[in-house]
């Protein structure tokens, strides 16, 4: 075993760092990923609320229909606007899934029960040919 580890030190480092990144994502709150298809089901069947945490220019370029826009930097200040939806499923999205992970953690900390991170963000949503609006 020791000989294997010595001969494959780079492989061991890669495996340990990969596992560490997965653990870190889960602990930060980004582990509640949801695919675009599953998000669509939650929106249609459970009346999920979509929260888009991208910047205004990104939002204007196109967003999920009926989504609410809260730029990540303003999210904590504007939580009172969605307080009445604490028991409703929330789907958080950004461009690719990074910023929405931070938003998921913020929303969970604020007491929102069902919060999901749109895996792949708007890029995955568009790639799945799901509707996007500029209104």
C-alpha positions in Angstrom: 0.0 0.0 0.0 2.8 2.5 0.9 4.6 1.6 -2.3 1.5 2.3 -4.3 1.0 5.7 -2.6 4.7 6.6 -3.3 4.5 5.6 -6.9 1.2 7.4 -7.5 1.5 10.5 -5.4 -0.1 12.8 -8.0 -3.1 10.5 -8.4 -3.5 10.4 -4.6 -3.3 14.2 -4.4 -5.9 14.5 -7.2 -8.3 12.1 -5.5 -8.0 13.8 -2.1 -8.4 17.3 -3.5 -11.4 16.2 -5.6 -13.1 14.7 -2.6 -12.3 17.9 -0.6 -14.0 20.1 -3.1 -17.1 17.9 -3.1 -17.2 18.1 0.7 -16.7 21.8 0.7 -19.6 22.4 -1.8 -21.9 20.3 0.3 -21.0 22.1 3.5 -21.4 25.5 1.9 -25.0 24.7 0.9 -24.4 24.1 -2.8 -25.1 20.4 -2.4 -28.9 20.8 -3.1 -28.4 20.9 -6.8 -31.4 20.5 -9.1 -31.3 19.8 -12.8 -33.2 22.1 -15.2 -35.7 19.3 -15.9 -36.3 18.7 -12.2 -36.6 22.5 -11.6 -39.3 22.7 -14.3 -41.2 20.0 -12.5 -40.9 21.9 -9.2 -42.0 25.1 -10.8 -45.0 23.5 -12.5 -46.1 21.0 -9.8 -45.1 22.7 -6.5 -45.3 26.4 -7.5 -41.6 26.9 -6.8 -40.3 30.4 -6.8 -37.2 31.1 -9.0 -34.7 33.6 -7.6 -32.0 34.9 -10.1 -29.0 36.3 -8.3 -27.1 37.5 -11.4 -26.2 41.2 -12.0 -28.7 43.5 -13.8 -27.0 43.3 -17.2 -27.1 39.5 -17.1 -30.7 39.5 -16.0 -31.7 41.9 -18.9 -30.0 39.6 -21.4 -32.5 36.9 -20.5 -33.9 35.1 -17.5 -36.4 32.3 -16.5 -40.0 33.5 -16.9 -41.6 34.7 -13.7 -38.2 34.6 -11.9 -37.5 37.3 -9.2 -34.3 39.3 -9.6 -32.1 39.8 -6.5 -28.5 40.5 -7.3 -26.3 38.4 -4.9 -24.9 41.6 -3.3 -28.5 42.7 -2.4 -30.0 39.4 -1.4 -29.6 39.8 2.4 -31.1 43.3 2.3 -34.1 42.2 0.3 -35.0 39.0 2.1 -38.0 40.7 3.6 -39.6 40.8 0.1 -39.8 37.0 -0.1 -40.3 36.3 3.6 -43.9 35.0 3.0 -42.5 32.3 0.8 -40.4 30.5 3.5 -42.3 27.2 3.1 -42.4 27.3 -0.7 -39.7 25.7 -2.7 -37.1 28.2 -4.0 -34.8 27.5 -7.0 -31.8 29.8 -7.1 -29.9 30.4 -10.3 -27.0 32.4 -11.6 -25.0 32.1 -14.8 -23.3 28.8 -14.1 -24.1 27.8 -10.5 -21.3 29.4 -8.4 -23.0 32.5 -7.1 -26.2 30.7 -6.5 -24.4 28.3 -4.1 -23.6 31.3 -1.9 -27.3 32.5 -2.2 -28.6 29.0 -1.2 -26.5 29.2 2.0 -27.8 32.7 2.7 -31.4 31.6 2.2 -31.1 28.5 4.3 -29.5 30.5 7.1 -32.5 32.9 6.9 -34.9 30.0 7.5 -36.1 29.1 4.1 -37.0 25.4 4.2 -36.6 24.1 0.6 -33.9 25.8 -1.3 -32.3 24.3 -4.5 -29.4 25.4 -6.6 -30.0 25.2 -10.4 -27.2 23.0 -11.5 -25.3 24.6 -14.3 -27.3 27.9 -13.9 -28.8 29.7 -16.9 -26.2 28.1 -19.2 -27.8 24.7 -18.4 -31.3 26.1 -18.6 -30.7 27.5 -22.1 -28.8 24.4 -23.2 -31.9 22.4 -22.3 -33.9 24.6 -24.6 -36.2 25.8 -21.8 -37.9 29.2 -22.1 -36.0 32.4 -21.5 -37.6 35.9 -21.5 -36.3 39.5 -21.5 -39.5 41.0 -20.1 
